[in-house]
Structure formats: C-alpha cells, structure tokens
Amino acid sequence: AGDSAIRRNDQPINIKSNELLTDSTTGTATFSGKVVARQGDLTIYSDRLVVYYAEKDKEVDRVEAFGNVRIVQENRRGEAEHAVYERRGAKITLDGGRPRVFQGEDTVTGEVITYFVDEQRSVVVGGKDGRVEATIKPKGKGQNAGAKP
Amino acid sequence: MICMNKIRLLLAVIIVLAGVSLVTTIALKVSSDKRQLPVPPGLPGNVDVSLQKIHFTETRDGVKKWDLVADKAEYDKVRDTTHLTGIRMVVTGDQQTGDITLTADRADYDNKSRDVKLAGRVKAKSASGMEFSSATADYVAASGLLRTPDRIRYADKNMTLEGVGMEMVTGTRNLKVLRDVTASIRSGAGK
C-alpha cells in the first residue's frame, strides 16, 4: 500500500462543486454545493469542503468536509456529518452525526472513527456513553441461510 | 462750413472702407484654415473626439490604481464614455500579489464612475503567477473588483479551475466563482 499511497498523495485533488470562494488571508479555498472531491482511488462527497494550504510551502495541509459526508475507497465507505482528511498523515477522522464505516456488508459505528487511508485500517472510539457497535457478517454461511423462505 | 462737411464725409468713407477690408481679411483667413485641417473620416454621430495611442492613469488618494494604454479612443459626450480599442491595462497590486496585467480587444471607460468594461478575448496575468481568461470582464473602480458573468479559466500556483461567473478582489486576490466549478488542486502545490 506504501507505493500507491505515495502516488495517491502526490496526485492532484480534483473537485467539482456549485461554488468556490478563496481567501488568501486564511489560506483556504471553500467549495460549496454538491461537492465531489477525488484523489486517486479516494472520493469525498459533502455539502461543503474547505481546503487548507500550509502557511510555509502552500501545499495542501488538510481538507475538511461538512454536511452529508460520504467517503468512498474501493469497497470501503465512511459516513458522518463532519470529516477531516489530513494529507500528510493520510488519515480521515469522521465525527458528527453517527459516524459509520462500511466494508462490504460489515458495519462499524462509534462516536469518532479514524480511518487510515493507506493501511485500510480504522480505529473506532465509543465516546462517553456511546458504545462501539460492529456488525460483522460471516462470509458464505450467512448467505445460504438467508435464502430459505 | 462746407469744408467741415466734406472732411466729415471723407472720414466716414475711410472708416467704412477700413471695416470692410478687416472683415474680408478675417473671412479669407478662416476659410483657408478649414482647407488645411485634415478632415477626419466621417466620425460616428455620437463621437465627439477621436484620439490615437492614448494612456490613462487612475489614482486615488495619491495612490496609482491602474494604468491603461489603448490604440484608439473615441469619446462619446452623450454617454460620457470613452470607447477604447486595443487595450492593455495594469492594475496595481502589492508586494505579495504583484500587478495584474489585463489585455482585451476593446473597452468602455465610464468617465463618471471610472469603471472599465473590457470585452473581447479578455486575458489577465499577474506577477505572482495568477492568470485567467474570459469573454468579458468589468473592473469596478469603487471596490477594486474584477467581475464577469462568463465562463472563465483560472490558474494560480495552487490550482487550475474552470467555472461560470467570477468576482475577484484585485487587492487581496480573493476569488469567488459562482457556478459549475471544476478545480484541480496540486497536492504537492508547493513543489
């Protein structure tokens, strides 16, 4: 995953949206309205997306998504109301609403989910009174039983 | 007594002759001037003055805001507007942003509001590497805003983009694209 990570990290981030607003003082570009952002095999859908440039070298430091956030990478999908993608650490933190991560038919829900993009690994935190919930569908057997009327 | 009358009569005749000769001389002079002046090709009805190779400078509170050079300028007194062709306009920037140089086929300069409406292959480039192109663009003097309702192509160090409708504050370079945005942000933008 290492090589593909380096390659994805250096690929441009292609973004489509209704509107764009840049602010040179805060070093941000805010895309709003049906935002779709793609970098390599990773796609982020949201209502609004803010790209933060690093002060020093003007590189993309992080990307923050707000509202109906959906993140898709191959057969993995993450959903929440808010997410932050840190480019250098290649990790996405989902919180807000009831963050969930799906992989195939398996689901994990928690208070905060940190997804390590290049390692295809997630860390789920339950939060004060919330608990982590995971639904893991056994492969194979589960499908046959379900077929009976 | 008769001698006095004759003298008076003589004086009157001399005065009249002098007057007639003066008027004749003036009339001859004016008509000859007209023949020497090259009569400009038929100016459009609403144009009062037509000039070549004109240079405008706009300053505000002693600070130069922009410079504009045009191949040709035609002043329309009725609309108090100067129609320009072959435009090169430099909007002054600061140390960080640098100047913006705009070129266009033609422009209308509103002498009252000092706004400049550029049209025809509008292109902008700045010293800091920003550039955009569109069919038209208006420079609003009061706010230092550059805006267009048209499709634009834009690029700077961080990103390239296309969209429809744009507003840019020339002082800060802050940009708003109003519709249909497609952008590509270089991830290692600083490299």
Boltz contact constraints between the chains, C-beta under 6 A:
constraints:
  - contact:
      token1: [A, 10]
      token2: [B, 187]
      max_distance: 6.0
  - contact:
      token1: [A, 10]
      token2: [B, 188]
      max_distance: 6.0
  - contact:
      token1: [A, 12]
      token2: [B, 184]
      max_distance: 6.0
  - contact:
      token1: [A, 12]
      token2: [B, 186]
      max_distance: 6.0
  - contact:
      token1: [A, 12]
      token2: [B, 187]
      max_distance: 6.0
  - contact:
      token1: [A, 13]
      token2: [B, 185]
      max_distance: 6.0
  - contact:
      token1: [A, 13]
      token2: [B, 187]
      max_distance: 6.0
  - contact:
      token1: [A, 14]
      token2: [B, 184]
      max_distance: 6.0
  - contact:
      token1: [A, 15]
      token2: [B, 183]
      max_distance: 6.0
  - contact:
      token1: [A, 16]
      token2: [B, 182]
      max_distance: 6.0
  - contact:
      token1: [A, 17]
      token2: [B, 181]
      max_distance: 6.0
  - contact:
      token1: [A, 20]
      token2: [B, 177]
      max_distance: 6.0
  - contact:
      token1: [A, 20]
      token2: [B, 181]
      max_distance: 6.0
  - contact:
      token1: [A, 21]
      token2: [B, 176]
      max_distance: 6.0
  - contact:
      token1: [A, 22]
      token2: [B, 174]
      max_distance: 6.0
  - contact:
      token1: [A, 22]
      token2: [B, 175]
      max_distance: 6.0
  - contact:
      token1: [A, 23]
      token2: [B, 174]
      max_distance: 6.0
  - contact:
      token1: [A, 24]
      token2: [B, 172]
      max_distance: 6.0
  - contact:
      token1: [A, 24]
      token2: [B, 173]
      max_distance: 6.0
  - contact:
      token1: [A, 24]
      token2: [B, 174]
      max_distance: 6.0
  - contact:
      token1: [A, 57]
      token2: [B, 190]
      max_distance: 6.0
  - contact:
      token1: [A, 58]
      token2: [B, 189]
      max_distance: 6.0
  - contact:
      token1: [A, 58]
      token2: [B, 190]
      max_distance: 6.0
  - contact:
      token1: [A, 59]
      token2: [B, 188]
      max_distance: 6.0
  - contact:
      token1: [A, 59]
      token2: [B, 189]
      max_distance: 6.0
  - contact:
      token1: [A, 59]
      token2: [B, 190]
      max_distance: 6.0
  - contact:
      token1: [A, 60]
      token2: [B, 187]
      max_distance: 6.0
